[in-house]
Amino acid sequence: MSEITKPRLEVCLSPALLHLFDVKNSIVVIIDVLRATSTICTALHNGAAKVIPVATVEECVNIGRQLDAITAGERDGKIADGLLHGNSPFEYPVEFISGKVLVLTTTNGTKLLHMAKDAVQIITGSFPNISSVCEYLISQGQHVILGCAAWKDRVNMEDTLFAGAVVSRIKEHFDVNCDSALAAETLYESAKSDLFGFMKKASHYQRLARYGLEEDIRFCLTPDGADVLPILRNGELVKEK
């Protein structure tokens, strides 16, 4: 493939920057490593029928009641008031989630997912499903935006690291003329020998560690622990066959 015909690969470091990108002609990868997209792929890997991402707790409760589904989500790292389950991948083992519908609302990830609704395709990415994400993006041959959920529109470490890891793996198949992609890759290359140790500097690590969630963080930074591809179809995230 010549350089001219390669599709673009770009990184959007915050939802506040998404309007600067050509969403309508791109596959958008929603990245919320700690912990929404890590939990989504884990739930689907462990047999969830689907995950329905919603913006508000009220929506979550109402849809959950209509569908007799599991309602879950967090605000600022804690289980949201009115919901029974949180945003930890460890809450969704096979024996609990298999065959069930999960309705999920989170501080950052579900917001970005709804913002990107006009994309050619929306998938979700995190370290636990990085190989499936990379293989899919290479196979599609379309422009890609790696969209970081960030933290309340502020750039964060973990989503940037994941975007950099994807760039590092697939850049040969794409035209990477994007400074944020190059910066993300540079950050990942400096951190990849010890992602967990590197993340100890990060604000979200410290936020979650206050709640004793270091094991969640470690899982969310480990490649391919739940290697399936969540893909958005009709407003629902399902496992790509």
C-alpha positions as CSV (number, residue, x, y, z in Angstrom):
1,M,0.0,0.0,0.0
2,S,1.4,3.4,-0.9
3,E,1.7,6.2,1.6
4,I,-0.9,8.2,-0.3
5,T,-3.6,5.5,0.0
6,K,-3.1,4.8,3.7
7,P,-6.0,5.8,5.9
8,R,-5.4,8.4,8.7
9,L,-4.8,7.5,12.3
10,E,-5.4,10.3,14.8
11,V,-5.6,10.7,18.5
12,C,-8.1,13.0,20.2
13,L,-6.9,13.5,23.7
14,S,-10.1,14.9,25.2
15,P,-13.8,15.0,24.3
16,A,-13.5,18.8,24.3
17,L,-11.4,18.4,21.2
18,L,-13.6,16.0,19.3
19,H,-15.2,18.7,17.2
20,L,-11.8,19.3,15.5
21,F,-11.8,15.8,14.0
22,D,-13.7,14.3,11.0
23,V,-15.9,11.9,13.0
24,K,-18.4,11.2,10.2
25,N,-15.7,9.6,8.0
26,S,-13.8,7.6,10.7
27,I,-14.0,4.7,13.0
28,V,-13.9,6.1,16.5
29,V,-12.4,4.0,19.3
30,I,-13.8,5.1,22.7
31,I,-11.0,4.8,25.3
32,D,-11.8,5.0,29.0
33,V,-9.2,2.7,30.5
34,L,-10.0,3.3,34.2
35,R,-12.5,1.8,34.0
36,A,-15.5,1.9,31.7
37,T,-14.1,0.4,28.5
38,S,-12.1,-2.2,30.5
39,T,-15.3,-3.2,32.3
40,I,-17.3,-3.3,29.0
41,C,-15.0,-5.7,27.3
42,T,-14.8,-7.8,30.5
43,A,-18.5,-8.1,30.8
44,L,-18.9,-9.1,27.2
45,H,-15.9,-11.5,27.4
46,N,-17.7,-13.2,30.4
47,G,-20.9,-13.7,28.5
48,A,-23.0,-10.5,28.9
49,A,-25.7,-10.4,26.2
50,K,-25.0,-6.7,25.6
51,V,-24.0,-3.5,27.4
52,I,-26.2,-0.4,27.0
53,P,-24.2,2.8,27.6
54,V,-26.3,5.7,28.9
55,A,-25.5,9.2,29.9
56,T,-27.4,9.6,33.2
57,V,-28.2,7.6,36.3
58,E,-31.9,8.2,35.8
59,E,-31.8,6.7,32.3
60,C,-29.8,3.7,33.7
61,V,-32.4,3.0,36.4
62,N,-35.4,3.4,33.9
63,I,-33.9,1.2,31.2
64,G,-32.8,-1.4,33.8
65,R,-36.3,-1.6,35.1
66,Q,-37.8,-2.0,31.6
67,L,-35.4,-4.7,30.6
68,D,-34.9,-6.4,33.9
69,A,-31.2,-5.6,33.5
70,I,-28.2,-5.0,35.8
71,T,-27.8,-1.3,36.4
72,A,-24.3,-0.1,37.1
73,G,-22.1,3.0,37.0
74,E,-20.0,5.4,38.8
75,R,-19.5,9.1,39.4
76,D,-16.0,10.3,40.4
77,G,-14.8,6.7,41.0
78,K,-17.6,5.6,43.3
79,I,-20.8,3.6,42.7
80,A,-23.4,6.2,41.7
81,D,-26.3,6.8,44.1
82,G,-29.4,4.7,43.0
83,L,-27.3,2.0,41.4
84,L,-26.4,-1.4,42.9
85,H,-23.2,-2.1,40.9
86,G,-20.1,-0.1,40.1
87,N,-17.5,0.2,37.3
88,S,-15.1,-2.5,38.4
89,P,-14.3,-5.3,35.9
90,F,-14.2,-7.7,38.9
91,E,-17.9,-7.2,39.6
92,Y,-18.8,-9.0,36.4
93,P,-17.6,-12.7,36.5
94,V,-19.1,-15.3,34.3
95,E,-21.5,-16.7,36.9
96,F,-23.0,-13.2,37.5
97,I,-23.1,-11.6,34.1
98,S,-23.5,-14.5,31.6
99,G,-26.6,-14.0,29.4
100,K,-27.6,-10.7,31.1
101,V,-27.9,-7.1,29.9
102,L,-25.7,-4.5,31.6
103,V,-26.9,-0.9,31.6
104,L,-23.9,1.3,32.3
105,T,-23.3,5.0,33.0
106,T,-19.9,6.5,33.8
107,T,-18.3,9.9,34.5
108,N,-16.4,10.1,31.2
109,G,-16.7,7.2,28.9
110,T,-20.4,7.0,28.1
111,K,-20.4,10.8,27.5
112,L,-17.8,10.5,24.7
113,L,-19.5,7.5,23.2
114,H,-22.7,9.6,22.7
115,M,-20.7,12.5,21.3
116,A,-19.2,10.3,18.6
117,K,-22.6,8.9,17.5
118,D,-22.1,10.0,13.8
119,A,-19.0,8.0,13.3
120,V,-18.7,5.3,10.6
121,Q,-18.4,2.8,13.4
122,I,-17.8,3.0,17.2
123,I,-15.8,0.4,19.1
124,T,-14.4,0.5,22.6
125,G,-10.8,-0.1,23.5
126,S,-8.7,-0.7,26.6
127,F,-5.6,-2.7,27.4
128,P,-7.6,-5.9,28.2
129,N,-8.8,-6.0,24.6
130,I,-6.0,-4.2,22.8
131,S,-5.2,-7.1,20.3
132,S,-8.8,-7.3,19.1
133,V,-8.9,-3.5,18.7
134,C,-5.7,-3.4,16.7
135,E,-6.6,-6.4,14.5
136,Y,-10.0,-4.9,13.7
137,L,-8.7,-1.4,12.8
138,I,-6.1,-2.9,10.5
139,S,-8.7,-5.1,8.8
140,Q,-11.1,-2.3,8.1
141,G,-8.8,0.0,6.2
142,Q,-10.6,3.2,7.2
143,H,-9.7,6.4,8.9
144,V,-9.4,6.0,12.7
145,I,-9.8,8.4,15.6
146,L,-8.6,7.1,19.0
147,G,-10.9,9.0,21.3
148,C,-9.7,9.4,24.9
149,A,-12.5,9.9,27.4
150,A,-10.1,11.9,29.6
151,W,-11.2,13.1,33.0
152,K,-14.0,15.8,32.9
153,D,-12.4,17.0,29.6
154,R,-8.9,17.2,31.1
155,V,-6.2,15.0,29.4
156,N,-5.4,12.0,31.4
157,M,-2.5,9.6,31.5
158,E,-4.1,6.1,31.1
159,D,-6.2,6.9,28.0
160,T,-3.2,8.6,26.4
161,L,-1.0,5.6,27.2
162,F,-3.5,3.2,25.6
163,A,-3.8,5.4,22.5
164,G,0.0,5.4,22.3
165,A,0.1,1.6,22.6
166,V,-2.4,1.3,19.6
167,V,-0.4,3.8,17.5
168,S,2.8,1.8,18.3
169,R,1.2,-1.5,17.1
170,I,-0.6,-0.4,14.0
171,K,1.1,2.7,12.6
172,E,2.7,0.9,9.7
173,H,-0.8,0.5,8.2
174,F,-1.8,4.1,8.6
175,D,-0.8,7.7,7.7
176,V,0.1,9.2,11.1
177,N,0.3,13.0,10.6
178,C,-1.0,13.9,14.0
179,D,1.1,15.4,16.8
180,S,-1.1,14.0,19.6
181,A,-0.7,10.5,18.1
182,L,3.1,10.9,18.1
183,A,3.0,12.4,21.6
184,A,0.9,9.5,22.9
185,E,3.2,6.9,21.3
186,T,6.2,8.6,22.8
187,L,4.6,8.5,26.3
188,Y,3.7,4.9,25.9
189,E,7.2,3.9,24.7
190,S,8.7,5.6,27.9
191,A,6.2,3.8,30.1
192,K,5.7,0.3,28.6
193,S,8.2,-1.5,30.7
194,D,6.2,-0.8,33.8
195,L,2.8,0.7,33.1
196,F,1.5,0.2,36.6
197,G,4.6,1.9,38.2
198,F,4.4,4.7,35.6
199,M,0.7,5.2,36.4
200,K,1.4,5.9,40.1
201,K,2.1,9.4,39.1
202,A,-1.3,9.9,37.5
203,S,-4.2,11.7,39.1
204,H,-6.7,9.0,38.4
205,Y,-4.5,6.3,39.9
206,Q,-4.4,8.4,43.1
207,R,-8.1,8.9,43.0
208,L,-8.9,5.2,42.7
209,A,-6.2,4.1,45.0
210,R,-7.9,6.1,47.8
211,Y,-10.8,3.6,47.4
212,G,-8.4,0.6,47.5
213,L,-8.8,-0.1,43.8
214,E,-5.1,-0.9,42.9
215,E,-6.0,-4.4,41.6
216,D,-8.6,-2.8,39.3
217,I,-5.9,-0.5,38.0
218,R,-3.5,-3.4,37.5
219,F,-6.1,-5.4,35.5
220,C,-7.0,-2.4,33.4
221,L,-3.4,-1.9,32.4
222,T,-2.8,-5.6,31.5
223,P,-3.0,-6.6,27.8
224,D,-5.6,-9.1,26.6
225,G,-7.3,-10.2,29.8
226,A,-10.7,-9.8,28.1
227,D,-9.8,-9.8,24.4
228,V,-13.1,-9.3,22.6
229,L,-14.2,-6.4,20.4
230,P,-17.2,-4.4,21.7
231,I,-18.9,-2.8,18.8
232,L,-21.9,-0.3,18.9
233,R,-25.0,-1.5,17.1
234,N,-28.3,0.3,17.5
235,G,-27.1,2.0,20.7
236,E,-26.0,-1.2,22.3
237,L,-22.4,-2.6,22.7
238,V,-22.2,-6.2,21.6
239,K,-19.4,-8.6,21.1
240,E,-18.2,-8.7,17.4
241,K,-18.3,-12.3,16.2
